[in-house]
Amino acid sequence: MSDKKILFTEKIKASYAPTGASIYLGAGILDGEVLGDAEVNLPLRMMNRHGLIAGATGTGKTRTLQLLAEQLSDAGVPVFMLDVKGDLSGLYQAGTSNPKIEERATQLKKTFTPSGFPIELYSLTGKAGAQMRATVTEFGPVLLAKILELNDTQTGVLAVIFKYADDNKMPIVDLNDLKKLLSYLAEGDGAAEIKSSYGSISTATSSTILRKIVAIEQQGLGGMFGETSYDIEDLFSRVDGKGVISLLNIADVQSQPVLFSTFLLSLLAEIYQTMPEAGDLDKPKLVFFFDEAHLLFNDAPKAFLEQVNTIIRLIRSKGIGVFFCTQSPMDIPETVLAQLGNRVQHALRAFTPNDVDALKKTVNTYPKSDFYEIDKVLTSLGTGQALVTVLNEKGIPTEVAATMLTPPRALMGPMANIDCEKLMQASPLFTKYQKTIDPISAFEMLTDKINQKLAEENEVKAAQEEQKRIEQESKPKPGEKSLVEKVMGATITRQIGKEIVRGLFGMLTGKKTRSKSGGLFGF
């Protein structure tokens, strides 16, 4: 071995040597040779400092996600992953060896030991796993506006609707609740009710929002809003000491990237809002892999980006790690990218001027190296290889290392459909989230309010008509006493007359009271 390779090996060993539990990523590569002793490790205690997995299509990003998930599971750390193509279900079954895997294991000086891992299958439609839902109230106006692709004016109207519902203790559970509120507040009594306190909602704006809601429903995605909403505690499960790998299969909603990426952010936001502060831990409580991350930030408004940035900055103190997976680091806003201390960069391609520009910017995000020209390495990495730099246990960026990644131990591909179906049907969570619940919410409360007002108006109208009839009948004919005079003149019926008058006046001027029910919600 040359002096250069000896020096490289020593630097990598010193830079990446773990003193506690860690993820083994692979071994360093120098001048085309895999140096098995130059082990590249990622400390578990630094995985809540977030990370980035990037690279062109076909360079091995998904398998990198898989090997990280496997080792996290072994360490008892639960994992949440987006399964874009439905091919990560193979994590449940042990993989099989082949000559290429054995060759790689030999280069890394490791033994390949196939293994399966506990997984839970989820779906936004309920077709490929336990149904993941959220109530519209939980989702909030900013994220919902992102899904509906609303402009600033429309987003402001949505915020008014949520504020009205909150102030009046009306849970917005599903899209029917939202449509009912929108229609009520845009016209008639509802519009008059909110004008002074919340402002007016134009018919044109409400119609546009309504059409976009209907479009979501027509695509069969309305079911992701409602009860039973997903309980994030189910993400923290373990089986026989291994962390459960939760897979959200979005193969059947790939045409709705904004929807599923925003739903992921809603989960992350709920985790942030509900989890207690954890401080520095030896290993994270959960690692959240955000695949297809560029979809989250495309055309995102400023308020949305600020919310994302806040969540990423603060959620690590809750013991949660977040890894973004995308084609280029430039897909991630700088404010978020600056918080991703762990980088696994697969090959980049520079076929166009924009690609060249992205490559230059990516190079500038890496520490200087005495062993590599970063731009050349990034365009020459092979499949299953990556340029790595992470935070060591002291939080200091490690030496940059071109790395031969260790192969995943589970099946690299989907399980058979029949096996997926069996696993899904046997899951208690599938049963838990299978049935929908229709609680008392904004739709029922507004319907009751409208019906009550209509009934009161009808009662007043009937009372007025009855009063008019009595007055007509009581008019005396020439020379005769009036009906009222006759009735009031009879001692035996005088009390009845008083009651009738009192009853009529009570109906005309009295105010009915009705108790309000919060339904199933503890508002």
C-alpha positions, 0 to 999 in steps of 0.5 A: 500500500502506498504512503498516500493510501496509508495516510488516507486510511489513518485519517479516515479511521481517526475521523470516523472512529466511533466511541459509541453506537454507530451506523456502518456505511462502508469503506473509503475509496482512493484512486479506485481502490476500496480500502476496507480498513478505512471504515466510514461510520455515522454516530447514532447520537448525531443522527438527530442532526439531520442529513441529506441523501442526494444523487442522480436517478439510478445511483443507489439512493433508495438502497442507501435509505434501506441500509440506514433503515436496517441498521437503525432498526437493529439499534432499536430506533423506529424509522418512517420512510416514504415508499415511492414505488412500493419496492421497500416492502422487501425489508420484511424478508431476508435478502439473498447473496449473489456474486456481486454482493459477495465481492463487495463484502470481500472488498469491505472485509465484512461478512454478508448476513441476510436478515429481515426487519419488522415493518408496518405498511401504510397508505393514503388510500387504504389500498396498500396498507393501514389508512393514514388520515388526518382531520382537516383541523389537524392539518391546518390552513397553511398545509391545506393551502399547499395541497389545494394550490391556493394563491395568497388571497385564497389562503387568507380566506382559508385562514378565516374559515379555520379561525371562525371554526376555532372560535366557535368550537367547530371541529373541521374533521373532513372535507364535507365540514370544510365545504359546509363552512365555506358555503355558509360563510360566503353568503347569507346569514354566515356572511353577515355574521363574520363581516365585522369580525373576520371580513367578507369572503367573495363568492368568486374566491369561495367558488374557486376553493370549492372547485379545488376541494371537489377535484381532490375528492374526484381523484379519490383522495378525500379519504385521507381527511377524517377520523380515525386520524393517525396516532403518531405514537404508532410510529414509535413501535418496537418488535423484539427490541428492533425498531419498526420500519413504517412504510408509507406506500404512495405508488397509487398516488404518485400523480399527486406529489404535492399531496403526499409530500405535504402530508408527510410534513403534517406528520412531522409537524405533529411530532414536533408539536406533541413530543417532549424535549429530550436533550442529547440522547445516545440514539434518536427516538425516531428517524424520518426519511423524507424521500422526493424532498424536492416536491415539498419545496417546489413553488412553496410560499414564504409562510410555508418555507418558514414553517418547514425551517422552524420544524427542522431547526427545533425538532432535533431537540425532541430526539427526532432525526430527519433525512431528506432524499432528493436528486440535488442538494440545490433542491433544498432551500439554503436555510434548511440545507444548512441544518443537514450535518450528515451528507451522503452524496451519490453521483451527479451528472453534468449534461446541461449548463444547469447541471454544471451550475448545480455541480459547482454549488454542490462542491462548495457545500463540502469541506476541502479535501487533501485527497480528492478533487470533489467535482471530479469525484462527484461525476465519476462515482459508480452505483452504490458509491457515494461521497460522505461527510458526517458529524462526528460524536463531537459535532465536527464535520468528518473528512470527506470520503468517497465510500463503497457502501455496504449492501442492504441485508434484506430483500432489495425489492418488493415482497410478493403481493400475496405476502404483503396482503397477509402482512397487512391483514394481520396488522392490528393497525390495519384494523385500527384505522380501517373504519371511518368515524363520522363524529359531530363536527362543523357540518352537523353543527352548522346544519343544526344552526341553520335548521334551528334558525329556519324553525324559529323564523317559521314559528314567528311567521306562524305566530304572526299569521295566527295573531292576524287571524285572531284580530280579524275574527275579533272584529265586532259586527255592527251592534255586537260585542267583540270576541275578546270582550265576550271571552274576557267577560266570562268568569270561567274562561278568563284565566284561559284567555290570559294564558293564550295571550301570554303564550302568544307573546312568549312565542313572539318575543321569547328567546329559545335557548339550546345547549351546545355540544362539543360532540366527540371533541374536547374543545 
